[in-house]
Amino acid sequence: MNVLITGTTQGIGKAIAELFLQEHHTVVGIDRQEASIIHEHYTHYVCDVRDREKLPEIGDVHILINNAGTQNEDDIAINLQALMYITEKYGVQPAIKSILNIGSASGHTGAEFPEYCASKGGVLAYTKNVAMRVAPFGATCNSLDPGGVLTELNACVINDPELWKQIMDETPLKKWATPQEIAQWAYFLTVTNTFCTGQNILVDGGESINYKFIWKD
């Protein structure tokens, strides 16, 4: 299938793209950085997802994964508005089979920075709206909402022993997910799944049970 993924140069987006390529799908990536994946079935566009007038023209998209996001950098414009631009342009159309929005546990709990929480909360609501509109095509739309993930974005707390201990004390499974674990969830929800739709899937090691956000000053 033809898969479009935003934010593919690092972290979760890169892991998702690599898994789809491993499973013999054709992948298109959009990112404001140059490609970090070299593969015969991968095409990369350097583009800021906020710039709706410069989004590339792409053929039929069967699976859309909205992964591009930020934290404390124009969060609502990037995490929510741009996600809507991408979805309306590539996702709400007859060839679509599945749409997945990468949300956040913070969209459920509110336990993080204000604009970030607001942007991710908007993603959860928008997911339900899109699910209704793509259902006539036989397509699904869900959000995958991770808690802590071992990415460079989170290095400031991962590498701080005191803060890391506090975070682990608040996380029942005593670990964070790897990007590859989140990629497996993304693959399941877009390829294996054909019936679950309009849902916000929380994958956080039980962190949201405690509702306590820990970060570096």
N, C-alpha and C positions, 0 to 999 in steps of 0.2 A: 504494500500500500504506500501511497504518497503521504509522508508525515512532515508537517511543518512545526518546528519547535523554536521558540524565542529564547534568547539568552543561553547560547550553546557553547560559549568559550570557556566556561569553568563551572565547578560545583555541580549542582543537581542537573542543570540543563545539559551539560556536557555528558554526564553519566547516562541520562535518558537517551540522548542522541546515539551514544556508543552502543547501548543495548539494542535499540531499533536497527542499527546497522548490522550488528551481530546476528540479528534475526532476519536479515535479508530484506529489510524495507528500504525504500528510497527516502532520504531525509534532506530537507531544506532547513537551514538555520538562519535566523536573523539575530544579529548582535551588533552593538556599536563598536566592538573590538574586532580585530582581524581573526580569522579562523584559527582554531587550535586543533581541529580535526582534519586529517587528510585521508580521504577514502573515495573510491571511484563512484560510490553511490551517494555522496554527500555534496551538496551545493550550499555555499555560504554567501550571504548578503550582509555587507557592513551598512547598518542603518540604525538610527535611533528610533525605537518603537513609538516615541512621542510624535515623530514627524510624519503624520498621516499622508501628507502630499508626496512623500518620497518612498513610501512603502512599495516594494517591488511587485510587479505583476507575476503571479505564479499560476500554473495550471491547476487542475482539480486537486484539491486538498481533501484527503480522506480522513486523516487524523490531525487535529490541531492541539498542540500543547502550549499553553500560555505560561511560560516559566520566567520570563524576564522580570526582574524586580529589583528593588533597592531598599535601603533602610536609612532614614534621615537624609534623603536627597530627593526632594520633590516627589515624595512618596505617592501622593494621590494621583499626580499626573502620570507617573510611571507604572505604579502597581495596579491602578484601577482604570484611569481614562485610556491609557495606551492599550491595555488589555482589551478594552471595549472596541477600540479602533481595529485591532487585529482580528477580533472575533467577528465583527460585523463585515469586514472585508473578505476574510477567508473561510470563516466557519459556518455562517448561516447561509447555506447554499445546498442544492440537491445532492451533490456528490459526497457530502460529509457523512462520516460514520460515527465519529466520536470527537468530543471536545473535552479537554481536561485543563482546568485552571489550577495553578499551584498557589494555594492560599497560605494560611498560617494558623497554627494553634492560637495565636494572639487575636485572630479574628473571632474566635469563640470566647476567649476569656477577657480580652481587653488589657492583658497584663504586659504591656510594652509601651513604646513611645506613642503619643497620641495620634499623629498623622499615620503612622504605620498601622496601628490598630484600625483606624477608620478606613484606610485603603483596603485592608484585607477583609474587614467586615463587609465592605461594599462588594468585594469579589464573591463572597458567599451568597449574597442576595442576587447578584447579577447571574450567577451560575444557575439559579432556579428559574430565572426569567428566560435564559437561553435554552434551558432544557425543554421548556414548553414550546419554544419556537422551532426547535430542530426535531422534535418528536414526529411531526408529519413526514420527515425524511427517513424515519426509522433509526435515528441517531440518538446517542446519549450525550449528556453533558453533566459532569460532576466536578467538584473541586477536591484536591488532595491537599490536606492541611497539616504539614509537618510541625513538630515541635523542634527541639534542638537537632541540628545536623552538623556533621564534622566537615565544615567548609572553611575556606580562608576568611570569609566574611565574619565568622565567629571566632577567629583566632585570638582576639584580645581577651576573651574569657576562657577559652580552651587552654591557653598557655599561662593562665594565672592560677597557681595551685589553690590559693585561698578561695577565690570565686568559684573555681571548678568544684571544690568540695561542697560549697553551699548549693550549687546547682544539682550535684548528684544527690545531696540530701533531700532535695525536692522532687527527684525523679524516681519513681518506684522501681523501674527496671535498671537503674544505676548505669545508664549508658545513653549516648546519643546515637542516632542513625548515621550510617554512611550514605553518601550520595547514591551509591549503587543499590542500597536497600530501598531508597525512595524511588529509584528508577524502576525497580521490580513492581512496586505498587502502581506506578504510572502505566507500565505495560499491561498489567492486569486490568486496570480500569478502562483502558482504551481499546485493547485487542481481545482479551478473553471475555470481558464483561459485555453483555448485550441487553441487560434488563434493568440494572441499577441506574437510575438517572435522577437529576435534580438533588443530589445528595452531597453533603460536605463531609468528607471522610477524614477524621482526625487521627493522625498517626504520630504520637508524641511520647511513647514510653510511659504513659500515665502522668506526665508532667502537669497536665491541666487539672488533675484532681486536686492539686495543692494551691493553684492560683497565686503563686508567689513568683514574681519576676526578679531575677538577679542579673545585674550588669555592672560593668566597670564604670566608675565615676568619670 
